[in-house]
Amino acid sequence: MNKYKKFFILTIAFAAAINLYSQQRLTLSESLDIGLKNSKDLKISSSKLSGSKANLDVVQSQFFPQLKFTANYTRLSDVPPFSILVPFYPKPITISQSILDNYTLKLSLQQPLFTGFRIIDQRKAAEHSRDAFNYDYQKDKNEVALGIQIAFWNYFKAQEVKTVFDDNIKAIEQHLEDTKNLLTNGLATQNDVLKLEVQLSNTKLASIDAENAIELARTSFNKTLGLPITDKTLISSEEVQVKDNYSEYNKLLKEAVNNRLEIKSTQERIEANEYSIKASESSYFPQVFLSGNYYMSRPNSRYQPPEDKFHGTWDLGLTLSWDIWTWGNTSGQVKQAEENLIQTKTQQDQIKENIELEVNQNYLSLKYAKEKLEVLEITIEQSEENLRITTEKYNHQLATSTDLIDAENSVISTQTNYKTSLADYMLSKIKLEKSLGRKIY
């Protein structure tokens, strides 16, 4: 085998492997893993959380001494040297020469001793802000998981509807073949055949629409998972179990209020705003700093007469600063922080109201979906039994083709409703879980 044949075979094998991978069926758990990993919304939320942690580091750094180094060079204009005249001496005596090149190296250290509790309050505010972003990240993760599950079950719904139509196409084709045989034997009319052919065509059209719905659902599913929308992704789901053990509505509402991350997040922001108010009020107090400097200058002004060489000196001191009058700057900052607190508290009240409405709607939707499934299970049995009896009657010329078509349409309708209701039940269940503040991934 030459190298070109080997290359060709390897290329075919590689393409087959890619195709096999693309046809891999994803379970709901696998879909969640992929979607959460690829979610851009989660990446943004994670970045916000990292930023809040970095802000806390910035605030905490103010507790420690700040060390700063500066260097300066200055060129002075030429001036005569400093000289004096003395009696009985004809020429001036030069005290110091003009040094035109000046160099200064400075190392400064400043340690805050008292800032009106500003740094402490800012740290507390930053800690609560960080915790709020952490709750936001967990909430966003649940939101993304909900979107993935909605896309998954919508895809499942589209596939199940397509299966119903395909199964019924086979049944209608069999009935059409039987009717043609009856026509040959003079036991059916051409009109019976035409009616069944029209029924078959309508069902095939519905199957085409269902296939298009599958493609649209797959595209949405791929986008939610962060996959190329053209990928022929397939899904695999376990049999849907219609069961739940939810308690009465009031207990569910209490659970939601206690567990919902939005409420916890806003509560952290409320506490952060309270500390921000205290931090703003710190400007009413004096600020005290310990400062020290070390200079390496050429010339050094503390050495007289000045010399054109480096000398090192240092100083150490306390600085007290107090803003006596700032034309309402401090009171304005305090007022602004107080208004932020009012806004956050009002937002929390709105969130609680929205949660109550959300829990109520999802609770009723799940209850309705479960009751609907129970009725549809009975209806399916009835419609299938009706089709069986009508088919037997039709084969014995005791029922018309219209009766048979009606019975088949009834089966298609009930089976389609049941399959879609199964997916709706799962969506209602997962939406209720999410509205209760439970983790759904």
C-alpha positions in Angstrom: 0.0 0.0 0.0 1.6 3.3 -1.1 1.5 6.4 1.0 -1.3 8.0 -1.0 -3.6 5.1 -0.3 -2.7 5.3 3.4 -3.4 9.0 3.4 -6.8 8.5 1.7 -7.8 5.7 4.2 -6.8 7.8 7.2 -8.7 10.8 5.8 -11.8 8.7 5.4 -11.4 7.2 8.9 -11.0 10.7 10.4 -14.1 12.0 8.6 -16.0 9.0 9.8 -14.9 9.6 13.4 -16.0 13.2 13.2 -19.3 12.2 11.8 -19.8 9.6 14.6 -18.9 12.2 17.2 -21.4 14.7 15.8 -24.1 12.0 15.9 -23.5 11.2 19.5 -26.7 11.5 21.5 -26.5 13.9 24.4 -28.3 13.2 27.7 -29.8 16.1 29.7 -26.9 15.9 32.1 -24.3 16.0 29.3 -26.1 18.9 27.8 -26.0 20.9 31.0 -22.3 20.2 31.4 -21.5 21.5 27.9 -23.9 24.4 28.1 -22.6 25.7 31.4 -19.0 25.3 30.3 -19.6 27.3 27.1 -22.0 29.9 28.4 -20.9 33.5 27.7 -23.4 34.8 30.3 -21.6 32.8 32.9 -18.2 34.0 31.8 -19.4 37.6 32.2 -20.9 36.8 35.6 -17.7 35.0 36.7 -15.7 38.1 35.6 -17.9 40.4 37.7 -17.3 38.1 40.7 -13.6 38.2 40.1 -13.7 42.0 39.8 -15.6 42.3 43.1 -12.8 40.2 44.8 -10.2 42.4 43.3 -12.0 45.5 44.6 -11.9 44.0 48.1 -8.1 43.6 47.7 -7.9 47.2 46.7 -9.8 48.4 49.8 -7.8 46.1 52.2 -4.5 47.5 50.8 -5.4 50.8 52.4 -4.8 49.3 55.9 -1.1 48.9 55.2 1.6 51.5 54.8 2.0 52.9 51.3 5.6 53.1 50.1 6.4 55.4 47.2 9.6 56.2 45.3 10.1 59.4 43.3 13.1 60.7 41.4 13.6 64.3 40.1 16.2 66.2 38.0 16.2 70.0 37.7 18.4 72.2 35.6 18.7 75.7 37.0 19.6 78.9 35.1 23.2 80.2 35.6 23.6 82.8 38.4 26.7 84.3 40.0 28.0 82.3 43.0 27.2 83.6 46.5 30.0 85.9 47.7 30.7 88.5 50.4 33.0 91.4 50.8 35.1 91.8 53.9 37.0 94.8 55.1 40.6 95.2 54.1 40.3 92.5 51.5 40.0 93.7 47.9 38.3 90.6 46.4 34.9 89.1 47.3 35.0 85.8 49.2 32.9 83.0 47.5 30.7 81.3 50.1 29.1 78.7 47.8 29.3 78.0 44.1 26.2 77.9 41.9 25.1 74.3 41.4 23.0 74.1 38.2 22.3 70.4 38.1 19.9 69.3 40.9 19.1 65.6 41.7 16.6 64.3 44.2 15.7 60.7 45.1 12.9 60.3 47.6 11.4 57.3 49.4 8.1 58.0 51.2 6.1 55.9 53.6 2.6 56.8 54.8 0.5 54.8 57.3 -3.1 55.8 58.1 -3.7 55.9 61.8 -7.3 57.1 61.9 -9.6 57.8 59.0 -13.0 58.2 60.7 -13.5 54.4 60.3 -13.7 55.0 56.5 -11.4 52.1 55.5 -13.1 49.6 57.9 -16.5 50.5 56.5 -15.3 50.4 52.9 -13.9 46.9 53.6 -17.2 45.7 55.1 -19.1 47.2 52.1 -16.7 45.5 49.6 -17.1 42.1 51.4 -20.9 42.3 51.2 -20.6 43.4 47.6 -18.4 40.4 46.8 -21.0 38.1 48.5 -23.7 39.7 46.4 -21.8 39.0 43.2 -21.3 35.4 44.4 -25.0 34.9 44.8 -25.5 36.6 41.4 -23.1 34.0 39.8 -25.0 31.1 41.3 -28.3 32.6 40.2 -27.0 33.1 36.7 -25.9 29.5 36.6 -29.4 28.4 37.5 -30.8 30.7 34.8 -28.4 29.3 32.2 -29.4 25.7 33.3 -33.0 26.6 32.9 -32.5 27.8 29.4 -30.6 24.6 28.5 -33.4 22.5 29.9 -36.1 24.4 28.0 -34.2 24.0 24.8 -33.6 20.3 25.5 -37.3 19.5 26.2 -38.5 21.6 23.3 -36.2 19.5 21.1 -37.6 16.3 22.8 -41.1 17.6 22.1 -40.4 18.1 18.4 -38.9 14.7 18.1 -41.8 13.0 19.8 -44.3 14.7 17.6 -42.4 13.6 14.5 -42.4 10.0 15.7 -46.2 10.1 16.2 -46.7 11.3 12.6 -44.2 8.7 11.2 -45.9 5.9 13.0 -49.3 7.0 11.8 -48.1 7.3 8.2 -47.2 3.6 8.3 -50.6 2.7 9.7 -52.4 4.8 7.0 -50.3 3.2 4.3 -51.4 -0.2 5.5 -55.0 0.9 5.6 -54.6 2.3 2.0 -53.2 -1.0 0.8 -56.0 -2.9 2.4 -58.6 -0.6 0.9 -57.1 -1.0 -2.6 -57.3 -4.8 -2.1 -61.0 -4.4 -1.1 -61.5 -2.2 -4.2 -60.1 -4.9 -6.4 -62.6 -7.4 -4.9 -65.4 -4.9 -5.3 -65.8 -4.4 -1.5 -64.7 -0.7 -1.5 -65.1 2.3 -3.7 -62.6 4.5 -5.5 -63.8 7.3 -3.2 -62.6 5.3 -0.2 -59.2 5.0 -1.7 -59.1 8.8 -2.5 -60.1 9.7 1.0 -57.3 7.6 2.5 -54.8 9.0 0.0 -55.7 12.5 1.0 -55.4 11.5 4.6 -51.9 10.1 3.9 -50.8 13.2 2.1 -52.0 15.4 4.9 -50.2 13.3 7.5 -47.0 13.5 5.3 -47.3 17.3 5.2 -47.7 17.4 8.9 -44.6 15.1 9.2 -42.6 17.6 7.0 -43.7 20.4 9.3 -42.6 18.3 12.3 -39.2 17.7 10.6 -38.8 21.5 10.2 -39.7 22.0 13.9 -37.0 19.5 14.8 -34.4 21.5 12.8 -35.5 24.7 14.5 -35.4 23.1 17.9 -32.0 21.6 17.2 -30.7 25.0 16.1 -31.9 26.6 19.3 -30.6 23.7 21.4 -27.1 24.0 19.8 -27.0 27.8 20.3 -28.0 27.3 24.0 -25.1 24.9 24.4 -22.6 27.1 22.6 -22.2 24.6 19.7 -22.3 25.4 16.0 -25.9 25.8 15.0 -25.3 23.5 11.9 -24.2 20.5 14.0 -26.6 17.6 13.7 -26.8 17.2 17.4 -29.0 14.4 18.8 -30.4 14.0 22.3 -31.3 11.0 24.4 -33.8 11.2 27.3 -34.9 8.8 29.9 -38.6 7.9 30.2 -40.5 10.8 31.7 -41.8 10.0 35.2 -45.0 11.8 36.0 -44.6 12.2 39.7 -43.9 14.9 42.2 -44.2 15.4 46.0 -44.7 19.2 46.3 -46.3 20.4 49.5 -49.0 23.0 49.8 -48.6 26.4 48.1 -47.8 28.4 51.2 -45.0 26.2 52.2 -43.5 26.4 48.7 -43.7 30.2 48.8 -42.0 30.3 52.1 -39.2 28.0 50.7 -38.8 30.3 47.7 -38.5 33.4 49.9 -35.9 31.7 52.1 -33.9 30.1 49.2 -34.0 32.5 46.2 -30.6 33.9 45.5 -31.9 37.2 44.2 -33.2 38.0 47.7 -29.9 37.0 49.3 -28.0 39.1 46.7 -30.1 42.2 47.4 -29.8 41.7 51.1 -26.0 41.7 50.8 -26.2 44.9 48.7 -28.4 46.5 51.3 -25.8 45.8 54.0 -23.1 47.0 51.6 -25.0 50.3 51.1 -25.4 50.7 54.9 -21.6 50.5 55.3 -21.2 52.8 52.3 -23.2 55.4 54.2 -20.9 55.1 57.2 -17.9 55.4 54.9 -19.3 58.6 53.5 -19.9 60.0 57.0 -16.2 59.4 57.8 -15.3 62.8 56.2 -16.9 64.4 59.2 -14.0 63.2 61.3 -10.3 64.2 61.2 -7.8 62.0 59.3 -4.5 61.2 61.0 -1.5 59.8 59.1 2.0 58.8 60.1 4.5 59.7 57.4 8.2 59.4 56.8 10.6 60.3 54.0 14.1 59.5 53.1 15.9 61.9 50.7 19.1 61.4 48.7 19.7 64.8 47.1 22.5 66.5 45.2 22.9 69.1 46.5 21.0 68.6 49.8 19.7 71.9 51.1 20.1 70.8 54.7 23.9 70.7 54.2 25.4 74.2 54.2 27.2 75.3 52.3 25.7 73.2 49.4 27.9 70.7 47.8 27.7 69.1 44.4 27.4 65.6 45.7 24.7 63.3 47.2 23.8 63.5 50.9 21.1 61.4 52.6 18.5 62.8 55.1 15.2 61.8 56.6 12.1 63.1 58.3 9.2 61.6 60.3 6.0 63.2 61.3 2.3 63.1 62.0 -0.3 64.7 59.8 -3.8 65.7 60.8 -6.3 66.7 58.2 -9.9 67.8 58.9 -12.3 69.0 56.3 -14.0 71.9 58.2 -16.2 73.2 55.3 -16.7 71.5 51.9 -19.8 73.3 50.6 -22.0 70.2 51.1 -19.6 67.7 49.5 -19.7 65.3 52.4 -23.5 65.6 53.1 -24.1 65.1 49.4 -22.1 61.9 49.4 -24.0 60.7 52.4 -27.4 61.6 50.8 -26.4 59.8 47.6 -25.5 56.6 49.6 -28.8 56.8 51.5 -30.7 57.0 48.3 -28.9 54.0 46.9 -30.0 52.1 50.0 -33.6 53.1 49.5 -33.4 51.9 45.8 -31.9 48.6 46.8 -34.5 48.0 49.5 -37.3 48.8 47.1 -35.8 46.4 44.5 -35.8 43.7 47.1 -39.5 44.3 47.7 -40.2 44.1 44.0 -38.2 40.9 43.7 -40.2 39.3 46.5 -43.5 40.3 44.8 -42.2 38.9 41.5 -41.1 35.6 43.2 -44.6 35.2 44.7 -46.2 35.6 41.3 -43.6 33.3 39.6 -44.1 30.5 42.2 -47.9 30.8 41.9 -47.8 30.6 38.1 -45.4 27.7 38.0 -47.3 25.8 40.7 -50.6 26.1 38.8 -48.9 25.3 35.5 -47.5 22.0 37.0 -50.8 21.1 38.6 -52.5 21.7 35.3 -49.9 19.8 33.3 -50.2 16.8 35.6 -54.0 16.8 35.4 -53.9 17.1 31.6 -51.6 14.1 31.4 -53.9 12.0 33.5 -56.8 12.8 31.3 -54.8 12.3 28.1 -53.6 8.8 29.2 -57.3 7.7 29.4 -58.1 9.5 26.1 -55.2 7.7 24.3 -56.5 4.3 25.5 -60.0 5.3 24.3 -58.9 6.6 20.9 -56.7 3.6 20.2 -59.5 1.2 21.2 -61.8 3.2 19.0 -59.4 2.9 16.1 -59.0 -0.9 16.6 -62.8 -1.4 16.6 -63.3 1.0 13.7 -60.6 -0.8 11.7 -62.2 -4.2 12.3 -65.6 -2.8 11.2 -64.0 -1.2 8.2 -62.4 -4.5 7.1 -65.9 -6.1 7.4 -67.6 -3.3 5.6 -69.4 -2.1 8.8 -67.7 1.3 8.9 -66.9 3.8 6.2 -63.5 5.2 5.3 -64.6 8.5 6.8 -65.1 6.7 10.2 -61.6 5.2 9.8 -60.0 8.5 9.0 -61.8 10.2 11.9 -60.5 7.4 14.2 -57.0 7.8 12.9 -57.1 11.6 13.3 -58.3 11.2 16.9 -55.3 8.9 17.6 -52.8 11.3 16.0 -54.3 14.2 17.9 -54.3 12.5 21.3 -50.9 11.0 20.9 -49.5 14.4 19.8 -51.1 16.2 22.7 -49.8 13.6 25.1 -46.2 13.8 23.8 -46.2 17.6 23.9 -47.8 17.6 27.4 -45.1 15.3 28.7 -42.5 17.9 27.7 -44.6 20.7 29.1 -44.9 18.8 32.3 -41.1 18.5 32.6 -40.7 22.2 31.8 -43.3 23.2 34.4 -41.6 21.0 36.9 -38.2 22.4 36.3 -39.5 26.0 36.3 -41.1 25.4 39.6 -37.9 23.9 41.0 -36.0 27.0 39.8 -38.6 29.4 41.2 -38.3 27.7 44.6 -34.5 28.5 44.6 -33.5 24.9 44.2 -30.4 24.0 42.1 -31.5 22.6 38.8 -28.1 21.5 37.3 
